[in-house]
């Protein structure tokens, strides 16, 4: 990437579909910053709807439950919307009991139907390499099962727990670290008896001040069920704040209704991590969903998995983080892809993540530079990595390298 002035704003390309955002039926009453999105996103969605759902009106298309009911789950459905490669076709037939396929019509509409290397398509449609377990790979690479204190509750860090509240997702990412859990046993949401055991554990452990709801995806649950969970957790005095991890705003933005956000804002402090992979996801619909969440007082941070051929170049990452900042989502984590079984074709060398961070740092605002982390195999937790800035020491001077690669002296007397 060429060096750019760090405070230069991205210019929207002429004809950017985000300019039409305020004309959409569900647009909020006040202007919303437009994202940096694929120039043909709006056209692609409309062509998809006209081709595959000509009789479906805006009310149905904008209904999140309709979207879930019409997900593409099998070879027959995917063959209607994609020109499948031999690799994709064979693998879908052989996927068996592994992580299933599930793609909402909205998200499918953003994919290039004729290009297997389309970045969004690569994250959703399985290929044969996924069926091969390589060295160092495991079904549970992070050792979550070993830290599961009661069913669905992982207590790895001293002051916080991971509460897996469902195994259901709106879409199934091929690099999912919980592929062993999600999408199976009929795609169900856990029952209240399971929730009660987890809540009892949290209530009995005053060191737990932070609860992260994940799964599966908590936002695929109905408002009433999610509200019940949040009420029970908020009633525990030592739980200081709640978090939700979700990809729904990106793959099912219709779910983020005004009713949902009105309910969520009752449980502050409530934070949300949204799972973003590529600038092509940042459509006007996503901008609207994120605006509703932000306007309800929910801080948004992005979590991105580094995937080969999807987001492993500086220009793609730059467009993504700029687009996120424009819709009030702070880039938070860039994850090295976990070594789940069958992920070798998706993982990049760790040096690639360091290269991306170096390519962002100094060339854009610090708010737009995510932390690059490796989730240590076996349950070691997140380890932050960064490009080396400290070159060394020369007497009383520390030698520091800046974003341009230039070395500067900083006086720091030994023993001072």
N, C-alpha and C positions, 0 to 999 in steps of 0.2 A: 504494500500500500504506500502511495506517495504521502510525504508529510503534508499535513494540512494545518491551517490555523486552528488552534484548539478550541476557539470559541465561535467558529463558523457554524451557523445553522445549516442543516441539510435543506436544499431547495426541493420542494415537491416536483416530480416530473409533470410536465404538461399532460393533462388528461388523467392524472392520478384519481382512482375511483374514490379515494377518501374525500375528495372535494364534494362528492354527492351525498356525503354522510347525513347532512341535515335534511335531505329530502326523503330519507327512509322513514317508513311508517312508525317505527318504534323509537325514533330519535328523541332524546331528552329536550326540554324546552330551551336550554342554553347551549351556546357553541361548545364543541368538544375538539381539542387538538387532534388533527388528523395524523394517522400513523404513517410511517414509511412502509408502504406495502407494494406488492407486485403491481405494475401499472395496469394489468389486464384482470385484476381480481374481480372487480364488479362484473365485467363482461363474462368472465369464466363462470361465475355463479349463475348468471342469467341464462347462459347457453345450456348449462347443465340442467337447470330447472325446466327449461323449455323442452329439452330432449327427453328427460327421464320422468318428469312430473308435470306434464302440460296442464293437467286438471287440478293441480294443487294450488290453492290460493295462499296469499301472504299469511293468513291466520294460521293455517296448518303448518306451513313452512317455518313460521316463527314460534311454533309450539314445541318446547323442548321434549315433551313426552312423545310427540309424533316423530321427532327426529330419532329418539332412542328406539322406537318401535320399528323404524324403517332402516336400521343399520344394515350394512352389508356384512354378512357373516360367513358366506360360503362361496364355493367356486361359481355356482350359478349366478349369484348376485354380482360378484366382482366381474364376471365375464361380460355382464351387460354394460358396465361402465368403463372398463379398462381393456385395452388391447394387451393381454397378458403375455409376457415372455414365456418361453419354454420352461425356464427356471422357476418363475413364479407359479405357473400352472401346475407343474409337477409337485412343487413343495406344498401348495395348498391342498392337493389331493392326499399328501402324506403326513399332514401336520398332526393327525391323530389326537392324542390327549395332551399335547403341548399347549403353549399359550395360544388361545383361539384368535381368530381374526374378528375385528369389530370396528366399523368405520361409519360415522354418521353421514347422512347425505350432504349436510353442510360442508363437512371437512373433506369428503370425497370430491366435492365440486371445486376445491382449490388445487387438485392434483392434475397434472398433465396426463390425459388418458392414454397417450401414445408413447410415453417416455418412461421406461422403467427406472431411469436415473433421476427422475423428478425427486427433489429432496424430501417432500412430504410423503410421497409414495414409498420411498425407501424406508421410512420409519414405521410404516403400517402394513406393508405387504411382505410376507415371508419369502425368503429364498433358501436354496438348498443348504447353504453354509450354516444356516441356523440349526440344522439337524445334526451337526458335528460338534462334539464336545472336545475342546482343545486343552492343551496343558495349562494348568493353573486356573481353569474354569470350574465353577461349581453351581449347583442349583440355588444355594444360599451362601453366596460369596461373602456377605457381610456378617455372617454368624448371628442373624437376627433371632433364629429359632432358639439358639442357646441363651439368649438374653430375654426370652419371653417368660415373664414371671407369672402371668395367667394368660389364658388364650386371648390373643389379639393385643396384648400389651407388652411392649418392649421397653425395658428399663436398662439402658446402656450407660448414659451419662448421669452424673451425680444428681442434678437438679431438674431433670426433665424426662418425659416419657413419650414414646411413640404409640399412639392409640389407633390400631387398625380397625376401623369401624365397618368396613364392607370389603368384599372382594370384587365388586362390580365397577367397571370403568365404561365411560362413553365410547372410548376407543382403546385399542390395545397396542402399545408401543413395543416394537420388536426387541428393544434393548432393556425392557423392564426388569429391574432388579428383583421384583416379586413375581416373576412369571410362574413360579412354583405355586403361588397362592391365588392370583387373580384370574377371573374368568372361568373358574371351575365350579363344580358342584351346583350347576344351574344358575350361576350368577346371582347369588342372593345377598341381601343385606343381613348382617348378623342380628340375632334376636336380643330382646331386652335382658334375658337371663345372662347372656354372654357379656353384655354391657355392664350389668350390675356387678359382676365379679371384678371387672377392671376398675370401675368407679370405687368399689370398696377398697381395692388395693391403693388407689391414689389417695383416698381419704385417710388411710391408715399410715401414710408415709409423708410426714410434714416437710421432708426435704424436696418434695416434688412441687416446684413452683410454676412449671411451664408444661403444657400439654399440647402436643401436636396431633391433630386428627388427620389420618391419612387412610390408605387402604391398598387397593381400590381407590375410588374417588368419592370423598364425602359429599360433594355437591350433586352426585347422582341420587342422593337420598331425597325423599320428600321433605317439604318444609317442616311438617309436624314432628317427624322423627329426628331431624337435625336439631330442631328447637328443643326437644326433650333432652337430648344429649347435652347441649350447651347449658341448659338450665341446671342440670345435675352437676356438671363440672364447675360452673360459676358459683354454686352454693358451697363449694369446699373452700374454707377460709384461706388456706395456704396456697391455693392455685392463683397465681398473680396474673397470668395472662394466657390466652388461648391462641393457637395457630391452626390454620387449615392449609393442607397441601392439595393442590388441584390442577388439573389440565382442562377442566370444563370451560373456563372462559375462552380458551383457544379453539376447542373442538366442538363445543356446544354452547356458544355465547347466548343462545336463546334462553338458557337456564337462569341467567342472571337477571331475574325480574325485579321490579320495584318492590314486590311483596317480599322476596327473599332478602333483599338488602335492608329493608325496613326491619325485618326480624333480626338479622345479623347485628345491626348496630346497637341492639339492646345489650350485647354481651361484651362491650369494650372493657379493657383493651383486647382487641381481636385483630390478629395479623393474618395475612394470606400470602402464601408462596404459590405463584402461578408458573406452570411448566411450559416454557417457550423454547422452541427449537430453531426457528428460521424466520427471516423477515417476511416471507410469503404468508405467514400466519396472521400478520398484523393488518387485518381488514377493518373496514368501518364498523362491522358488527362487533369485533373484538374491542375496538376503541370505545364503543358504547357500553359494553359490559364492564370494562375496566373503569370507565368514568362513573358508572353507578356505584361500584364498590368503593372507589376513592371518595366519592361524594358522601358516602355513608360513614366516612372516617376510618376506613380500613386501609392501613398501609400495605402496599403491594410490592413484593420483591420477586424477581424472576429466578427460576432455576433452570439451567440448560445443561443437557448432557452432550458432551463433545462426541460427535459421530462422524466417521470417515465418509466423505463425499456429500455430507449434509450441511455442516456448518464449520468445517475445518480450514477455512481460509479467512484472512483478516478482513477482506472487503465485506464478506457476508456477515461476519460478526459485527463489524462497524455499523452496517445498515440496521442490523437487528437491535443493537443497544441504543442507537439514535432513535429508532422507531419506538422503543419501549419508553424512553424518557419523555417522548412527546405525548404519551398516553398515561403518564404518571406511574410508571412501573420502574422501580430501580433495579438494574441488573445486579444480582446478588451472588449467586453461585454459578460457576462453570465447572461441571463435574467431569472428571475422567470417567469414561464408560466403565461400569462395573464388570468384572470378569464373570458374568453369568454364563451358563452353558450355552454354547453356540453363538458367541458374540465376537469371535476373533475378527470377522470381516467388518465389524462395525467400529472396533477400537482403533485409536490412533496411538502413536508413541506419546509418552508423557511430554517429550520435548515439544510436541505440536501445541499443547495447551500453553506452555510457557511462551512459545512464539506468538500465540494469539494475544496473550496478555501484554507482551512487550509491544506488539503492534497497535494496541489500543492506548496504552499508558503514554500520556503526554500529547497524543494526537487527538484526544477527546477529553472531555471533562472527567475528573475522577469519579463522579457519580455514575459514569457509564462504564466503568471498568469492574467486572465481576471478580470475585475471588476464585482462583483456580484451586480445586480441592480434589484429593484422592480419598475416597472412603476406604480405609485400610481393610484388606481382607481379614476375615476371622473376628471382626468386631472391634478393631482398633479405633474406630471413629474417624471423623473427618480430619485430614491433615492438609493444611493450606500450603501451596507451593507458589513461588514467585520468581521471576527472573532475578538474577544476582545483580544487586546495585552496589554492594560493597566490594570494591576491587581488592582492597588490602590496606595496609598501614605503612607509612613512611615517616618514621620518627614520631613527631607529635601531630602529624597530619593523617587523617583517614582519607583514602582515595575512593571517590564515589563516581559511579557512571550514571549519566542522565539518559533520558529517553532517546536522544539522538546518538548515543554511543560515546559521547565526549566524557572525559574524566576530569573531575574537579577535586581540589583539595579542601578539606574542611578541618580547621584546626581543632584538635581534641587531645590536649596534652596527656601523655601517659601518667597515670597516678594522680590526676587532678581530682 
